[in-house]
């Protein structure tokens, strides 16, 4: 019994006095609000995308085992499509004299910048040449992943442009405005885009 108590006491003392123990202290400053701006747009649709970025950097005259890197990065995030109501012209809304018909002319939907999800974006695999490993070790900082994030954002942005995300946002905006104006008593609602006749 005494041996068990000594063992438990030694374990508690070691965990309390452990010179190799690690403690995390958050000394971050308070968050500073930099700006607030009013929005006059309708977020009409969002698309979720994922891309595997395969980025390789080679030296001209050295084999990959000596100098070069290859990184596989999974980038996941979303792109929002919105209609900006502040871009409507003065005659963007017309109402009939008997207030039963309304016509609205809107700008087409636009795409927001991709928003990568850090919890779902990560380096899947990485191969580095000997020189690159030594350089990273001596610099004391891991390889910068900013280039991977920017490349993933670019590819997701291109995929969003090629998708039907803007068309879906246009249709959702039409449906929202039609339903809202009919609930206000308009019997006929026409929603057109500025590029339509």
C-alpha positions, -999 to +999 in steps of 0.1 A: +000+000+000+029+024+009+045+016-024+014+025-043+011+058-024+047+066-031+043+057-068+012+079-071+029+107-051+060+106-074+038+107-105+019+138-092+051+155-082+068+148-115+038+161-135+038+192-113+076+198-114+082+184-149+109+207-164+100+195-199+063+202-194+046+227-217+021+253-209+002+275-234-005+311-225-026+333-248-013+369-246-033+381-276-045+417-276-082+425-278-097+424-313-098+458-329-128+466-350-114+484-381-145+493-400-182+488-405-200+493-438-236+491-447-245+465-473-273+469-498-272+435-514-290+402-513-269+371-507-288+348-531-268+316-534-236+300-521-214+273-536-191+249-517-160+239-535-129+217-529-097+215-549-065+195-546-036+217-555-005+198-567+024+223-566+059+213-577+090+234-577+121+220-594+157+231-597+170+234-633+200+211-630+195+192-597+174+161-590+143+164-569+160+145-540+186+172-537+166+204-545+129+207-551+095+204-534+062+189-543+031+197-521-004+183-523-028+208-506-066+203-501-084+236-504-120+238-494-143+268-491-173+287-504-182+314-528-212+336-523-233+350-552-251+383-545-272+409-562-262+445-554-293+466-550-273+498-547-265+494-584-302+498-594-310+529-615-336+555-606-362+539-627-353+504-615-387+501-598-419+511-616-455+507-603-487+509-623-512+537-614-536+513-598-508+498-578-515+463-589-484+458-611-447+463-604-417+460-626-382+457-612-349+460-632-319+445-614-282+441-621-270+406-626-256+386-597-219+389-589-195+365-572-178+372-539-141+364-534-137+327-523-136+321-486-113+292-477-123+272-446-092+268-425-106+238-407-110+219-440-080+231-459-047+214-452-014+201-466-021+164-475+015+154-485+048+171-490+081+160-505+112+181-501+147+178-514+177+177-490+186+213-495+150+224-489+148+204-456+181+218-443+171+254-453+137+250-435+154+236-404+180+264-403+155+292-409+134+280-379+101+285-397+080+261-417+075+265-454+052+294-462+017+281-472+004+314-484+011+305-521-009+273-517-039+292-503-038+318-530-036+291-557-065+273-542-086+305-540-078+312-577-088+277-588-120+278-567-128+313-581-124+300-617-147+270-609-173+293-594-173+314-626-177+283-647-206+270-626-242+280-626-239+298-593-247+333-607-277+319-627-290+303-595-285+336-576-304+355-603-333+330-601-334+331-563-335+369-563-363+369-588-383+344-567-376+364-535-387+397-549-418+382-566-429+366-534-423+397-513-441+421-537-471+397-541-474+395-503-476+433-503-506+432-526-492+434-562-510+409-584-484+411-613-447+413-606-421+414-634-384+411-625-360+418-653-322+422-654-306+453-669-292+434-698-326+421-708-349+439-733 
